[in-house]
Amino acid sequence: MGVNFTALFDYSSNKQVLKYLTMMLNDKTNFENHFSDVKSNNEIEHETRIGIENRVFARRIEDEFDEIGYVNISGPEGLELYIGKHLCELTSPIRWNTFLSDQLTQEKLRRISLELSKIFGYPIYAPDSFCLDSYLFDGNKIDKVNDYLIEKYGPPSSSLNEMLDDYIKNNEHRTYYFENFEDLLS
């Protein structure tokens, strides 16, 4: 089993944004165009998934959020958003090593994260093997995640290239990165 890409965002429990996120995630101009090259470049074949508003539920998305404490919203090319009371996690079937080593894939996922950062703020990138989703499902806040990461893995990497170098050198995933989008915003 491989290790996949994840990005974790701070979230303020604004339920109004839930319906908007579903439409945003499935809007071709926001996200699907980011995958036009990645899909063929990495030979990833995933069916485009429909948003939660198209599924059959007996209750509204806001009610589901209130009842179980989080919701899952599916987007194109296997993108998934898990939204809890204080955290939001973007997951993708794209492998962590591909994210770190393939510049095109990295840029595409970073641009998607940049779009989401307009709602949530800047993400933390970490491999899914760090199991940060447990903090989301338990209703924890981002500062608890930060404390855990520093305690278990030390300070964050200074760049994505540093993360790749560390993986090549040690053959294990043991770094994370606080994104600032400095290069994409300049």
TIGUKE-920530 format. One record per atom (N, C-alpha, C): residue in one letter; y, x, z; atom name. Coordinates in Angstrom, 3 decimals. Example, Ala and Ser with C-alpha at 12.3 -4.5 7.8 and 13.67 -1.06 7.14 Angstrom:
2
   residuo         py         px         pz   atomo
         A     -5.690     13.190      7.800       N
         A     -4.500     12.300      7.800      CA
         A     -3.300     13.200      7.800       C
         S     -2.250     12.850      7.080       N
         S     -1.060     13.670      7.140      CA
         S      0.030     12.900      7.870       C
***
This chain:
186
   residuo         py         px         pz   atomo
         M     -1.175      0.841      0.000       N
         M      0.000      0.000      0.000      CA
         M      1.237      0.885      0.000       C
         G      2.193      0.566     -0.846       N
         G      3.403      1.359     -0.980      CA
         G      4.513      0.905     -0.052       C
         V      5.559      1.679     -0.051       N
         V      6.738      1.416      0.767      CA
         V      7.843      0.912     -0.162       C
         N      8.457     -0.199      0.187       N
         N      9.466     -0.828     -0.655      CA
         N     10.879     -0.645     -0.119       C
         F     11.836     -0.967     -0.975       N
         F     13.255     -0.911     -0.663      CA
         F     13.658     -2.042      0.271       C
         T     14.522     -1.748      1.240       N
         T     15.196     -2.780      2.028      CA
         T     16.615     -2.337      2.332       C
         A     17.477     -3.322      2.482       N
         A     18.857     -3.107      2.927      CA
         A     19.120     -4.134      4.027       C
         L     19.623     -3.675      5.156       N
         L     19.883     -4.557      6.296      CA
         L     21.383     -4.683      6.498       C
         F     21.856     -5.919      6.613       N
         F     23.273     -6.221      6.777      CA
         F     23.514     -6.940      8.103       C
         D     24.704     -6.762      8.643       N
         D     25.159     -7.539      9.792      CA
         D     25.454     -8.958      9.308       C
         Y     25.238     -9.953     10.158       N
         Y     25.468    -11.343      9.772      CA
         Y     26.013    -12.101     10.967       C
         S     26.936    -13.006     10.726       N
         S     27.617    -13.693     11.825      CA
         S     27.214    -15.150     12.016       C
         S     26.046    -15.543     11.564       N
         S     25.537    -16.907     11.734      CA
         S     26.426    -17.977     11.120       C
         N     27.034    -17.675     10.014       N
         N     27.832    -18.660      9.312      CA
         N     26.912    -19.455      8.393       C
         K     26.525    -20.629      8.844       N
         K     25.567    -21.430      8.078      CA
         K     26.154    -21.951      6.769       C
         Q     27.459    -21.998      6.661       N
         Q     28.084    -22.486      5.428      CA
         Q     27.739    -21.597      4.241       C
         V     27.487    -20.331      4.511       N
         V     27.239    -19.375      3.439      CA
         V     25.811    -19.508      2.866       C
         L     24.922    -20.205      3.544       N
         L     23.522    -20.277      3.118      CA
         L     23.366    -20.896      1.724       C
         K     23.996    -22.020      1.485       N
         K     23.886    -22.652      0.163      CA
         K     24.540    -21.797     -0.904       C
         Y     25.672    -21.197     -0.567       N
         Y     26.361    -20.329     -1.519      CA
         Y     25.493    -19.144     -1.902       C
         L     24.800    -18.551     -0.948       N
         L     23.952    -17.388     -1.225      CA
         L     22.832    -17.719     -2.194       C
         T     22.271    -18.895     -2.073       N
         T     21.205    -19.304     -2.984      CA
         T     21.704    -19.329     -4.413       C
         M     22.868    -19.925     -4.603       N
         M     23.435    -19.976     -5.959      CA
         M     23.832    -18.578     -6.430       C
         M     24.413    -17.788     -5.537       N
         M     24.863    -16.445     -5.890      CA
         M     23.687    -15.555     -6.288       C
         L     22.607    -15.612     -5.550       N
         L     21.466    -14.751     -5.803      CA
         L     20.815    -15.058     -7.147       C
         N     20.863    -16.304     -7.557       N
         N     20.235    -16.696     -8.819      CA
         N     21.214    -16.792     -9.981       C
         D     22.462    -16.408     -9.761       N
         D     23.470    -16.409    -10.813      CA
         D     23.276    -15.167    -11.677       C
         K     22.995    -15.369    -12.938       N
         K     22.726    -14.252    -13.851      CA
         K     23.856    -13.230    -13.870       C
         T     25.088    -13.682    -13.742       N
         T     26.212    -12.739    -13.806      CA
         T     26.285    -11.864    -12.559       C
         N     25.731    -12.314    -11.448       N
         N     25.781    -11.527    -10.217      CA
         N     24.630    -10.544    -10.091       C
         F     23.405    -10.975    -10.405       N
         F     22.263    -10.149    -10.066      CA
         F     21.285     -9.873    -11.195       C
         E     20.931    -10.868    -11.974       N
         E     19.891    -10.646    -12.972      CA
         E     20.278     -9.559    -13.970       C
         N     21.559     -9.473    -14.324       N
         N     21.950     -8.446    -15.281      CA
         N     21.790     -7.047    -14.711       C
         H     21.776     -6.901    -13.403       N
         H     21.567     -5.587    -12.790      CA
         H     20.150     -5.065    -13.034       C
         F     19.229     -5.959    -13.387       N
         F     17.841     -5.554    -13.556      CA
         F     17.439     -5.364    -15.011       C
         S     18.342     -5.549    -15.937       N
         S     17.957     -5.492    -17.341      CA
         S     17.292     -4.172    -17.720       C
         D     17.783     -3.055    -17.217       N
         D     17.184     -1.757    -17.523      CA
         D     16.111     -1.364    -16.526       C
         V     16.279     -1.749    -15.279       N
         V     15.345     -1.341    -14.228      CA
         V     13.948     -1.867    -14.510       C
         K     13.853     -3.110    -14.932       N
         K     12.560     -3.733    -15.147      CA
         K     11.722     -2.948    -16.159       C
         S     12.289     -2.626    -17.308       N
         S     11.514     -1.901    -18.311      CA
         S     11.372     -0.429    -17.936       C
         N     12.374      0.114    -17.306       N
         N     12.371      1.524    -16.933      CA
         N     11.253      1.840    -15.947       C
         N     10.979      0.939    -15.041       N
         N      9.980      1.184    -14.003      CA
         N      8.705      0.357    -14.181       C
         E      8.632     -0.341    -15.305       N
         E      7.460     -1.150    -15.605      CA
         E      7.124     -2.118    -14.490       C
         I      8.160     -2.740    -13.958       N
         I      7.974     -3.728    -12.901      CA
         I      7.970     -5.098    -13.547       C
         E      6.945     -5.854    -13.300       N
         E      6.889     -7.195    -13.848      CA
         E      6.727     -8.185    -12.709       C
         H      7.796     -8.898    -12.469       N
         H      7.786     -9.939    -11.440      CA
         H      8.424    -11.169    -12.047       C
         E      7.843    -12.313    -11.775       N
         E      8.428    -13.520    -12.314      CA
         E      9.746    -13.811    -11.604       C
         T     10.671    -14.363    -12.328       N
         T     11.927    -14.780    -11.724      CA
         T     11.626    -15.965    -10.819       C
         R     12.132    -15.882     -9.605       N
         R     11.840    -16.908     -8.617      CA
         R     13.028    -17.845     -8.492       C
         I     12.748    -19.068     -8.161       N
         I     13.838    -20.029     -8.016      CA
         I     14.376    -19.998     -6.598       C
         G     15.589    -20.451     -6.457       N
         G     16.231    -20.481     -5.149      CA
         G     15.714    -21.602     -4.281       C
         I     16.044    -21.514     -3.026       N
         I     15.539    -22.459     -2.050      CA
         I     16.036    -23.878     -2.318       C
         E     17.187    -24.031     -2.987       N
         E     17.689    -25.378     -3.249      CA
         E     16.806    -26.126     -4.239       C
         N     15.959    -25.412     -4.986       N
         N     15.067    -26.054     -5.947      CA
         N     13.673    -26.330     -5.379       C
         R     13.430    -25.897     -4.167       N
         R     12.145    -26.180     -3.541      CA
         R     12.189    -27.563     -2.899       C
         V     11.028    -28.121     -2.640       N
         V     10.972    -29.446     -2.042      CA
         V     10.880    -29.289     -0.528       C
         F     11.906    -29.717      0.137       N
         F     11.950    -29.684      1.592      CA
         F     12.383    -31.052      2.089       C
         A     11.922    -31.419      3.246       N
         A     12.330    -32.675      3.851      CA
         A     13.655    -32.504      4.598       C
         R     14.161    -31.300      4.686       N
         R     15.409    -31.060      5.411      CA
         R     16.286    -30.073      4.650       C
         R     17.532    -29.996      5.056       N
         R     18.484    -29.091      4.429      CA
         R     18.227    -27.656      4.888       C
         I     18.739    -26.700      4.123       N
         I     18.553    -25.291      4.458      CA
         I     19.159    -24.974      5.827       C
         E     20.287    -25.615      6.136       N
         E     20.921    -25.394      7.436      CA
         E     20.038    -25.874      8.578       C
         D     19.324    -26.983      8.352       N
         D     18.418    -27.512      9.374      CA
         D     17.229    -26.588      9.584       C
         E     16.725    -26.036      8.478       N
         E     15.613    -25.085      8.588      CA
         E     16.051    -23.855      9.377       C
         F     17.251    -23.382      9.097       N
         F     17.800    -22.236      9.818      CA
         F     17.882    -22.544     11.318       C
         D     18.388    -23.718     11.659       N
         D     18.490    -24.112     13.069      CA
         D     17.121    -24.218     13.733       C
         E     16.145    -24.730     12.989       N
         E     14.818    -24.970     13.560      CA
         E     14.033    -23.683     13.804       C
         I     13.993    -22.773     12.831       N
         I     13.145    -21.583     13.005      CA
         I     13.935    -20.293     13.230       C
         G     15.254    -20.354     13.089       N
         G     16.085    -19.194     13.401      CA
         G     16.332    -18.244     12.251       C
         Y     15.767    -18.521     11.099       N
         Y     16.023    -17.715      9.903      CA
         Y     15.608    -18.525      8.682       C
         V     16.074    -18.084      7.523       N
         V     15.640    -18.669      6.251      CA
         V     15.365    -17.540      5.270       C
         N     14.594    -17.869      4.265       N
         N     14.288    -16.947      3.178      CA
         N     14.829    -17.554      1.899       C
         I     15.582    -16.765      1.147       N
         I     16.106    -17.207     -0.140      CA
         I     15.580    -16.241     -1.194       C
         S     14.938    -16.787     -2.222       N
         S     14.378    -15.970     -3.292      CA
         S     15.343    -15.882     -4.456       C
         G     15.365    -14.725     -5.086       N
         G     16.220    -14.515     -6.242      CA
         G     15.444    -13.942     -7.399       C
         P     16.142    -13.441     -8.408       N
         P     15.475    -12.910     -9.601      CA
         P     14.738    -11.605     -9.313       C
         E     13.732    -11.353    -10.117       N
         E     12.993    -10.080    -10.097      CA
         E     12.430     -9.711     -8.732       C
         G     12.045    -10.709     -7.950       N
         G     11.433    -10.439     -6.658      CA
         G     12.399    -10.163     -5.528       C
         L     13.705    -10.265     -5.759       N
         L     14.663    -10.098     -4.667      CA
         L     14.476    -11.209     -3.645       C
         E     14.543    -10.839     -2.389       N
         E     14.434    -11.816     -1.307      CA
         E     15.523    -11.514     -0.289       C
         L     16.150    -12.557      0.216       N
         L     17.086    -12.433      1.330      CA
         L     16.474    -13.158      2.516       C
         Y     16.349    -12.461      3.617       N
         Y     15.940    -13.067      4.873      CA
         Y     17.177    -13.092      5.743       C
         I     17.587    -14.274      6.149       N
         I     18.820    -14.418      6.903      CA
         I     18.480    -14.966      8.286       C
         G     18.765    -14.145      9.294       N
         G     18.557    -14.539     10.677      CA
         G     19.888    -14.855     11.338       C
         K     19.866    -15.009     12.644       N
         K     21.086    -15.379     13.365      CA
         K     22.132    -14.278     13.352       C
         H     21.703    -13.016     13.294       N
         H     22.663    -11.918     13.348      CA
         H     22.449    -10.844     12.284       C
         L     21.386    -10.960     11.509       N
         L     21.075     -9.948     10.499      CA
         L     20.648    -10.610      9.196       C
         C     20.851     -9.902      8.103       N
         C     20.371    -10.330      6.796      CA
         C     19.666     -9.136      6.170       C
         E     18.478     -9.357      5.627       N
         E     17.735     -8.281      4.986      CA
         E     17.507     -8.613      3.518       C
         L     17.873     -7.673      2.664       N
         L     17.573     -7.756      1.239      CA
         L     16.321     -6.939      0.998       C
         T     15.305     -7.557      0.415       N
         T     14.088     -6.825      0.076      CA
         T     13.865     -6.909     -1.427       C
         S     13.100     -5.952     -1.917       N
         S     12.794     -5.878     -3.338      CA
         S     11.403     -5.287     -3.494       C
         P     10.692     -5.675     -4.555       N
         P      9.396     -5.057     -4.822      CA
         P      9.516     -3.639     -5.368       C
         I     10.739     -3.176     -5.576       N
         I     10.936     -1.809     -6.065      CA
         I     10.582     -0.833     -4.947       C
         R      9.810      0.164     -5.290       N
         R      9.351      1.151     -4.308      CA
         R     10.504      1.991     -3.780       C
         W     10.394      2.367     -2.507       N
         W     11.410      3.166     -1.846      CA
         W     11.630      4.493     -2.572       C
         N     10.553      5.147     -2.957       N
         N     10.680      6.429     -3.666      CA
         N     11.395      6.268     -5.004       C
         T     11.155      5.143     -5.678       N
         T     11.848      4.887     -6.943      CA
         T     13.335      4.704     -6.684       C
         F     13.680      3.965     -5.638       N
         F     15.078      3.793     -5.269      CA
         F     15.752      5.143     -5.012       C
         L     15.065      6.030     -4.317       N
         L     15.661      7.326     -3.991      CA
         L     15.728      8.274     -5.188       C
         S     14.725      8.224     -6.057       N
         S     14.618      9.251     -7.110      CA
         S     15.136      8.830     -8.476       C
         D     15.148      7.554     -8.786       N
         D     15.574      7.092    -10.104      CA
         D     17.028      6.619    -10.030       C
         Q     17.930      7.345    -10.648       N
         Q     19.366      7.058    -10.544      CA
         Q     19.733      5.669    -11.059       C
         L     19.113      5.213    -12.137       N
         L     19.414      3.895    -12.679      CA
         L     19.007      2.799    -11.695       C
         T     17.801      2.903    -11.166       N
         T     17.327      1.929    -10.188      CA
         T     18.211      1.947     -8.952       C
         Q     18.545      3.122     -8.490       N
         Q     19.388      3.264     -7.307      CA
         Q     20.745      2.592     -7.532       C
         E     21.342      2.850     -8.677       N
         E     22.649      2.247     -8.950      CA
         E     22.561      0.730     -9.003       C
         K     21.536      0.207     -9.639       N
         K     21.377     -1.243     -9.750      CA
         K     21.230     -1.888     -8.370       C
         L     20.369     -1.331     -7.518       N
         L     20.190     -1.911     -6.179      CA
         L     21.437     -1.727     -5.320       C
         R     22.120     -0.636     -5.502       N
         R     23.368     -0.429     -4.758      CA
         R     24.431     -1.427     -5.207       C
         R     24.484     -1.741     -6.495       N
         R     25.471     -2.717     -6.977      CA
         R     25.153     -4.117     -6.459       C
         I     23.893     -4.443     -6.372       N
         I     23.504     -5.724     -5.767      CA
         I     23.909     -5.740     -4.297       C
         S     23.652     -4.651     -3.596       N
         S     24.050     -4.551     -2.193      CA
         S     25.563     -4.611     -2.050       C
         L     26.280     -4.043     -2.986       N
         L     27.742     -4.106     -2.962      CA
         L     28.218     -5.550     -3.079       C
         E     27.599     -6.323     -3.966       N
         E     27.950     -7.741     -4.082      CA
         E     27.721     -8.466     -2.754       C
         L     26.586     -8.203     -2.137       N
         L     26.275     -8.851     -0.855      CA
         L     27.196     -8.360      0.263       C
         S     27.668     -7.126      0.162       N
         S     28.547     -6.587      1.206      CA
         S     29.882     -7.319      1.252       C
         K     30.234     -8.017      0.189       N
         K     31.460     -8.811      0.189      CA
         K     31.355     -9.979      1.172       C
         I     30.136    -10.337      1.503       N
         I     29.886    -11.400      2.480      CA
         I     29.529    -10.816      3.841       C
         F     28.676     -9.795      3.839       N
         F     28.094     -9.302      5.084      CA
         F     28.660     -7.996      5.624       C
         G     29.293     -7.213      4.825       N
         G     29.665     -5.862      5.238      CA
         G     28.646     -4.872      4.684       C
         Y     28.837     -3.610      4.981       N
         Y     28.020     -2.559      4.386      CA
         Y     26.622     -2.498      5.003       C
         P     25.614     -2.206      4.159       N
         P     24.224     -2.214      4.627      CA
         P     23.733     -0.876      5.173       C
         I     22.588     -0.965      5.814       N
         I     21.783      0.200      6.170      CA
         I     20.591      0.175      5.222       C
         Y     20.342      1.277      4.518       N
         Y     19.154      1.385      3.677      CA
         Y     18.066      2.077      4.480       C
         A     16.890      1.488      4.450       N
         A     15.734      2.074      5.131      CA
         A     14.473      1.589      4.429       C
         P     13.418      2.376      4.450       N
         P     12.158      1.903      3.859      CA
         P     11.608      0.730      4.673       C
         D     10.880     -0.163      4.008       N
         D     10.348     -1.313      4.739      CA
         D      9.332     -0.910      5.800       C
         S      8.835      0.306      5.740       N
         S      7.894      0.785      6.766      CA
         S      8.557      0.948      8.137       C
         F      9.889      0.930      8.185       N
         F     10.601      0.984      9.469      CA
         F     10.519     -0.353     10.205       C
         C     10.099     -1.415      9.518       N
         C      9.905     -2.755     10.108      CA
         C     11.171     -3.288     10.790       C
         L     12.307     -3.096     10.166       N
         L     13.561     -3.586     10.741      CA
         L     13.663     -5.102     10.694       C
         D     12.828     -5.731      9.865       N
         D     12.851     -7.189      9.817      CA
         D     12.471     -7.823     11.150       C
         S     11.729     -7.115     11.984       N
         S     11.382     -7.670     13.294      CA
         S     12.629     -7.917     14.134       C
         Y     13.661     -7.093     13.957       N
         Y     14.931     -7.313     14.660      CA
         Y     15.608     -8.579     14.162       C
         L     15.510     -8.842     12.870       N
         L     16.061    -10.066     12.289      CA
         L     15.342    -11.284     12.852       C
         F     14.017    -11.268     12.809       N
         F     13.240    -12.427     13.249      CA
         F     13.368    -12.666     14.755       C
         D     13.640    -11.606     15.519       N
         D     13.819    -11.748     16.970      CA
         D     15.240    -12.134     17.353       C
         G     16.139    -12.261     16.377       N
         G     17.506    -12.682     16.652      CA
         G     18.410    -11.586     17.193       C
         N     18.045    -10.326     16.982       N
         N     18.854     -9.211     17.485      CA
         N     20.070     -8.952     16.612       C
         K     20.989     -8.174     17.148       N
         K     22.215     -7.800     16.440      CA
         K     22.083     -6.389     15.884       C
         I     23.016     -6.039     15.004       N
         I     22.959     -4.761     14.299      CA
         I     23.049     -3.566     15.250       C
         D     23.774     -3.698     16.366       N
         D     23.894     -2.550     17.271      CA
         D     22.560     -2.191     17.908       C
         K     21.684     -3.172     18.114       N
         K     20.347     -2.881     18.630      CA
         K     19.517     -2.124     17.587       C
         V     19.685     -2.489     16.323       N
         V     19.017     -1.780     15.232      CA
         V     19.523     -0.337     15.170       C
         N     20.834     -0.174     15.241       N
         N     21.421      1.176     15.212      CA
         N     20.878      2.032     16.355       C
         D     20.813      1.473     17.550       N
         D     20.288      2.209     18.709      CA
         D     18.838      2.639     18.476       C
         Y     18.026      1.717     17.955       N
         Y     16.624      2.019     17.669      CA
         Y     16.506      3.149     16.642       C
         L     17.265      3.045     15.551       N
         L     17.176      4.054     14.498      CA
         L     17.571      5.436     15.010       C
         I     18.624      5.500     15.770       N
         I     19.070      6.792     16.301      CA
         I     18.043      7.355     17.278       C
         E     17.492      6.481     18.125       N
         E     16.501      6.942     19.107      CA
         E     15.218      7.427     18.430       C
         K     14.743      6.680     17.436       N
         K     13.460      7.017     16.804      CA
         K     13.581      8.072     15.699       C
         Y     14.661      8.010     14.902       N
         Y     14.755      8.864     13.718      CA
         Y     15.923      9.849     13.741       C
         G     16.742      9.789     14.779       N
         G     17.898     10.675     14.837      CA
         G     19.070     10.111     14.057       C
         P     20.082     10.934     13.802       N
         P     21.261     10.436     13.083      CA
         P     20.933     10.072     11.638       C
         P     21.755      9.227     11.015       N
         P     21.494      8.830      9.627      CA
         P     21.679      9.986      8.662       C
         S     21.091      9.867      7.499       N
         S     21.292     10.844      6.429      CA
         S     22.731     10.746      5.955       C
         S     23.226     11.839      5.428       N
         S     24.595     11.847      4.921      CA
         S     24.678     11.354      3.479       C
         S     23.532     11.252      2.814       N
         S     23.507     10.771      1.427      CA
         S     22.089     10.324      1.069       C
         L     22.003      9.591     -0.027       N
         L     20.682      9.196     -0.525      CA
         L     19.925     10.413     -1.052       C
         N     20.645     11.374     -1.615       N
         N     19.989     12.611     -2.078      CA
         N     19.367     13.368     -0.913       C
         E     20.047     13.372      0.217       N
         E     19.495     14.024      1.409      CA
         E     18.209     13.334      1.857       C
         M     18.176     12.009      1.734       N
         M     16.959     11.266      2.081      CA
         M     15.804     11.669      1.178       C
         L     16.080     11.776     -0.120       N
         L     15.040     12.174     -1.067      CA
         L     14.567     13.586     -0.772       C
         D     15.490     14.500     -0.529       N
         D     15.119     15.887     -0.207      CA
         D     14.240     15.949      1.039       C
         D     14.594     15.154      2.055       N
         D     13.807     15.129      3.287      CA
         D     12.391     14.611      3.019       C
         Y     12.290     13.574      2.176       N
         Y     10.971     13.043      1.852      CA
         Y     10.133     14.073      1.090       C
         I     10.733     14.723      0.112       N
         I     10.009     15.739     -0.665      CA
         I      9.540     16.869      0.248       C
         K     10.383     17.277      1.151       N
         K     10.063     18.384      2.055      CA
         K      8.986     18.001      3.076       C
         N      9.050     16.801      3.631       N
         N      8.170     16.412      4.743      CA
         N      7.076     15.421      4.363       C
         N      7.137     14.860      3.153       N
         N      6.153     13.901      2.673      CA
         N      5.966     12.703      3.603       C
         E      7.072     12.275      4.215       N
         E      7.064     11.052      5.014      CA
         E      8.470     10.473      5.050       C
         H      8.517      9.156      5.220       N
         H      9.804      8.470      5.284      CA
         H     10.284      8.498      6.729       C
         R     11.369      9.223      6.969       N
         R     11.870      9.320      8.338      CA
         R     13.383      9.374      8.392       C
         T     14.022      8.834      7.350       N
         T     15.477      8.820      7.311      CA
         T     15.996      7.450      6.892       C
         Y     17.242      7.203      7.170       N
         Y     17.932      5.977      6.800      CA
         Y     19.362      6.352      6.446       C
         Y     20.098      5.397      5.871       N
         Y     21.427      5.719      5.374      CA
         Y     22.367      4.537      5.573       C
         F     23.556      4.808      6.120       N
         F     24.615      3.808      6.231      CA
         F     25.450      3.873      4.950       C
         E     25.352      2.838      4.140       N
         E     26.040      2.799      2.857      CA
         E     27.543      2.591      3.058       C
         N     28.343      3.256      2.198       N
         N     29.791      3.024      2.214      CA
         N     30.339      2.733      0.823       C
         F     29.528      2.850     -0.208       N
         F     29.883      2.547     -1.597      CA
         F     31.090      3.355     -2.091       C
         E     31.354      4.462     -1.453       N
         E     32.536      5.250     -1.799      CA
         E     32.600      5.581     -3.284       C
         D     31.491      6.003     -3.861       N
         D     31.473      6.382     -5.277      CA
         D     31.571      5.170     -6.203       C
         L     31.058      4.028     -5.779       N
         L     31.121      2.830     -6.627      CA
         L     32.494      2.144     -6.560       C
         L     33.205      2.358     -5.478       N
         L     34.507      1.713     -5.309      CA
         L     35.665      2.553     -5.834       C
         S     35.410      3.816     -6.138       N
         S     36.516      4.659     -6.604      CA
         S     36.692      4.631     -8.100       C
***
